[in-house]
Amino acid sequence: MGTKALVKQEFEGNLLSPLPIVLVGAMVNNQPNYLVIGYSSPFDFGKYIFISLYKKRYTRIGIHENRTFSVNIPSEDLLAETNICGSKSGRDFNKGSLFDTFYGDLKTAPMIRQCPINMECEVTEILDYNPNEGIIGRVVKSYADPRCITDGKLDWRKVHPIIWATGGDFNYYRLGERISQKKSKTD
């Protein structure tokens, strides 16, 4: 068996992608505000979420003040609102006016009712890596639209998340189809 030289093209940066776009919510000056985050990650089996954000972001003020935030996963039908949240600052535009906001146990973590998935989080740690911050939040409670549930489980095909290719061409995509399925214990 012969060995062929492995030919790969080198890329700078992280190619761990695609990732779902999330709208992070926080109360800033007694108003709900939302910003788009493309780099987020669950860890410790989903008990925590890590988000990375630029220190100059307006929403950061509320996260630091209240030590809470929400993570909202928009569906494809919220693309226009998501683009507004990613292109306008809460300093100049009331992004809370784009959505129907609701609150869970944490009264300072506004969540978006139109998003099929929401999580309210308590800040446990803030990492400084200038000019950005890494914010770690413990997931206090998660919520899902019942229309996105199949047999008692979240069905991502029904969520229709907006997927961002962070290490590729930096465009939005939609989730593809399931390519395998685990057999249930009753099969």
C-alpha positions in Angstrom: 0.0 0.0 0.0 1.6 3.3 -1.1 1.6 6.5 0.8 0.5 9.6 -1.0 1.6 13.1 0.2 -1.2 14.8 2.0 -2.1 18.0 0.2 -3.9 20.6 2.2 -4.4 24.3 1.9 -3.3 26.3 5.0 -5.8 28.7 6.5 -5.2 31.3 9.2 -7.6 31.2 12.2 -10.3 28.9 13.4 -12.1 26.6 11.0 -14.5 25.1 13.6 -17.7 26.1 11.9 -20.5 26.4 11.0 -22.2 27.7 14.1 -25.7 29.0 14.8 -26.1 32.7 15.1 -27.3 33.8 18.5 -28.9 37.0 19.7 -27.6 37.8 23.1 -29.9 39.9 25.3 -29.3 42.1 28.3 -31.0 44.9 30.1 -29.2 48.2 29.4 -30.5 51.4 31.0 -33.8 49.6 31.8 -34.3 48.5 28.2 -33.9 45.1 26.6 -31.1 45.1 24.1 -29.9 42.4 21.7 -26.7 41.9 19.7 -25.6 39.3 17.2 -22.9 36.8 18.3 -21.4 34.4 15.8 -18.9 32.8 18.3 -20.7 30.9 21.0 -20.2 27.5 22.5 -21.8 25.3 25.1 -19.5 23.3 27.4 -19.6 21.1 30.5 -22.4 19.1 28.8 -24.5 22.2 28.1 -24.5 23.6 31.7 -22.5 26.6 30.5 -22.3 28.8 27.4 -19.3 30.8 26.3 -19.7 33.9 24.2 -17.1 36.2 22.8 -17.8 39.8 22.3 -16.0 43.1 21.4 -15.6 45.3 24.5 -17.1 48.3 22.8 -20.5 46.6 22.4 -23.4 48.4 24.1 -25.0 45.1 25.4 -21.8 44.5 27.4 -22.8 47.3 29.8 -25.9 45.4 30.8 -24.1 42.1 31.1 -21.5 43.6 33.4 -24.1 45.5 35.5 -26.6 42.7 36.0 -24.3 39.7 35.6 -27.0 38.0 33.5 -27.7 37.6 29.8 -29.9 35.5 27.5 -29.0 33.5 24.4 -31.7 33.4 21.8 -31.5 31.3 18.6 -33.3 33.0 15.8 -34.9 31.1 12.9 -34.5 31.9 9.3 -37.7 34.0 9.3 -35.9 36.4 11.7 -33.1 37.1 9.3 -34.1 40.8 8.7 -34.3 41.5 12.4 -31.0 39.6 13.0 -29.3 41.8 10.4 -30.6 44.9 12.1 -29.3 43.7 15.5 -25.9 43.1 13.8 -25.7 46.5 12.1 -27.1 49.0 14.5 -26.0 49.9 18.0 -28.4 49.9 20.9 -26.9 53.4 21.8 -28.7 54.7 18.7 -31.6 52.3 18.0 -34.0 50.5 20.4 -33.5 46.9 19.3 -36.0 45.7 21.9 -38.7 47.2 19.7 -38.1 44.6 17.1 -39.2 41.7 19.3 -41.8 40.6 21.9 -39.6 40.3 25.0 -40.3 37.9 27.9 -38.5 37.1 31.1 -37.9 33.9 33.1 -36.4 33.5 36.5 -33.7 36.1 35.9 -35.5 39.3 35.5 -32.6 41.1 33.9 -32.1 38.5 31.0 -34.6 39.6 28.3 -35.5 36.8 25.9 -37.1 37.0 22.4 -40.5 35.2 22.2 -40.2 34.9 18.3 -36.9 32.9 18.7 -37.6 29.1 18.9 -34.9 28.6 21.5 -34.0 30.7 24.5 -31.7 30.3 27.4 -31.2 32.6 30.4 -27.7 32.7 31.9 -25.9 33.9 35.0 -22.4 35.2 34.4 -19.8 33.1 36.2 -16.6 34.4 34.7 -15.4 37.1 32.3 -12.1 36.6 30.5 -10.2 39.6 29.2 -8.4 39.2 25.9 -8.2 42.7 24.7 -10.0 44.1 22.6 -12.6 41.3 23.3 -14.0 39.5 26.3 -15.1 35.9 26.8 -18.2 35.7 28.9 -19.1 32.4 30.6 -22.7 32.0 31.7 -24.3 29.2 33.6 -27.6 28.2 31.9 -30.3 28.7 34.5 -33.2 27.6 32.3 -33.8 26.8 28.7 -37.0 27.3 26.7 -38.2 25.9 23.3 -41.1 26.5 21.1 -43.4 23.4 21.3 -43.6 23.4 17.5 -39.9 22.5 17.4 -40.3 19.4 19.6 -40.6 15.9 18.1 -41.3 12.9 20.4 -40.3 15.0 23.4 -36.9 16.1 21.9 -35.8 19.3 20.3 -35.8 18.9 16.5 -33.3 21.2 14.9 -34.9 20.7 11.5 -38.0 22.5 12.9 -35.9 25.3 14.5 -34.5 26.5 11.1 -31.5 28.2 12.8 -29.4 30.7 10.9 -26.0 29.1 10.5 -22.8 31.2 10.1 -19.7 29.9 8.3 -17.1 31.5 10.7 -14.1 29.9 9.1 -15.2 29.9 5.5 -16.8 32.7 3.5 -18.5 34.4 6.4 -22.0 34.0 5.0 -25.3 32.6 6.4 -26.6 29.1 5.6 -29.4 26.9 6.6 -29.2 23.5 8.4 -29.1 20.5 6.1 -30.8 17.2 6.5 -30.2 14.4 9.0 -27.7 11.9 7.8 -28.0 9.3 10.5 -30.4 8.5 13.3 -29.7 6.6 16.5 -32.1 3.8 17.2 -34.3 4.2 20.2 -34.2 1.8 23.1 -37.5 0.3 22.0 -36.3 -0.6 18.4 
